[in-house]
Amino acid sequence: MTLLDALVPLASVLLGAGITYWLNVRTRRRNLVEDYFNEAIAAVSLVVSTMSYVPHYGKWHEAVSEEERVEFEKEVAREATLNHMRALAEARDAVAKCVPYRSALNRFLEEPVLYFQDHTSEIVTELRLGLSRRRSRRGDN
């Protein structure tokens, strides 16, 4: 009886710890997947925001020569292009992380980069669908 009195609380604690661990792992995984979708939506939105910039700034100060203005605008265009290319690459990577959970996204990655860029609204719609389906499975909404 003494052995049983010692084993019952120990078994109870181990069972409780096992259940807690299992629930925490499930919650962490679900949150990680939702984070993937949210990060992908933000990354695709950043692509949209970097697609255009103001190439001409209107009237310049008289002390700025035409050559300086042209050089400055070239540098701005170069930096804007680099920022856009980085944003595009990061968005594709972020969407790729969501493909295992929403296979419909794969079609956007199989096409050339410009296809991805031209279909950002469709991509965000797919990402939102994937996110809402994940939430509806667990009862959020």
Phi, psi and omega in degrees: 000325180296320178295318179295320178297330179277325184282326182298309178296322179296314178298321179297315179295316180296318178296315178298318179295319179296316179295316179299316179299313182299316179295320179294320178296316179298316181295316179298317181295315180298316179295322179298315180295318177296323176297320177303312181295316179296320178294322179293319177299315179296320181293320178292323177297324177295323176301315180299318183289338181264002182291331181223159177211169181276108184283332181237139188253017179078213185289134179257160176296145182299334182286348180269122180285163179298321179296318178296318179298315180296316179297318179297314180296325176296318179294319178298315179297319179297312180296320179297320179295315178298316178299319180294317180296320177296315180298320180295316179296317180294323179293318178298319177297317180295319178293323179300326178294338182270344184304319179299338182256346179211087188296340179298339180288340183301326182298331179286335181272338180284340182270166177299163184302321181295329175297315178302312181298322183281351183238033184297323181293322177295322180295315179297321177299315178298319179296318179295322177298315179298319180292316181292325177293323178295319180290322181291331177295329183260357174098006175280160174143000000 
